[in-house]
């Protein structure tokens, strides 16, 4: 992971109205940031922090922040703060942890939301207006995205924020603060293109006709540049009905797959479905999410033509379905009793003099034991340097 670069990203600070202040340029930046995050998932709940490459995020790096929780969640380290953020917030190298962030700075508006990441275990977006440390009115839009070093724990958060001055902007309405958990929610604030309801196909419709109807709705979605939640949910609903119908006529389904050059997948049967409907060249991360949502509906035994009310009522919508399916697939965690075994061994270990445990390093992490009489005795040195570094970070 290397974020050490300084890309050229200019910001327009001319007086504009508030709608423009959080307009399409800023929205595209945050969609790009989310899509980059999603492209790193590879079927995991969170991308690996090792996959975060500064060369891939140069167009929004100056507006970004990386929080490191590996030394503890009470006061995460600000591992990286982009140059534009530093300039706007008038800060230097003195900001090293979350506690150092100036309370009335734009940076504080970005870091105020990190607890939502832990609670939702998914990207969180927000937008609002505030008055910064210079007394200037600022319109801003931000997104925070979780990363993990072990695939399970959220121990890094990468954030991107953009802003515009709104000094002379007319303000007929306040800018709302909005939380979301995925890109279709980011785009919820965009005027949606509502697709016309297609004519009902009827129970006797052929498989090819169902596929054609689903693809027509996908074309509406693409025409809206992905911004229409209604078109997306309609397409997923028709894809689900197509999947149900395909079980009834497996030979016809196999023929459609063969014509499209798509292979059936016994372990992920919904993946070929979404490839047929949305196209095999559609964003792979999105196809994975769509397949998971359809799979969870099947797991819940949703009836034919029942997907649309199912996803609309489901807590969290599409993202909620995807998270529920991933939880259902996740194997039961193995019981880790290594700590118990270590305690048994250390209870009977002979005490050691500190001089024998110190070694030749400047600092050594030593484990001590308290016996039944309250006497404290050193028993061993901890040789894992990463644990020593975490201890030093906590002391700092």
Buried (B, 14 or more C-beta within 10 A) or exposed (E): BEBEEEBEBEBEEEEBBBEBBBBEEBBEBBBBBBBBBBBBBEEEBBBBBEBBEBEEBBBBBBBBBBBBBBBEBEBBBBBBBBBBBBEBBEBEEEBBBBEEBBEBBBBBBBBBBBEBBEEBBBBBBBBBBBEBBEEBBBBBBBBBBBBBBEEEEBBBBBBBBBBBBBEEBEEEEEBEEBEBBBBBBBBBBBEBBEBEEEEEBEEEBEBEBBBBBBBBBBEBBBEBEBBBBBBBBBBBBBBBBBBBBBEEEEEBBEEBBEEBEBEEEEEBBBBBBBBBBBBEEBBBBBBBBBBBBBBBBBEBEBEEBBBBEBBEEBEBBBBBBBBBBBEEEEEEEEEEEEEEEEEEEEEEEEEBEEEEBBEEEEEBBEBBBEEEEEEEEBBBBEEEEEEBBBBEBEEE
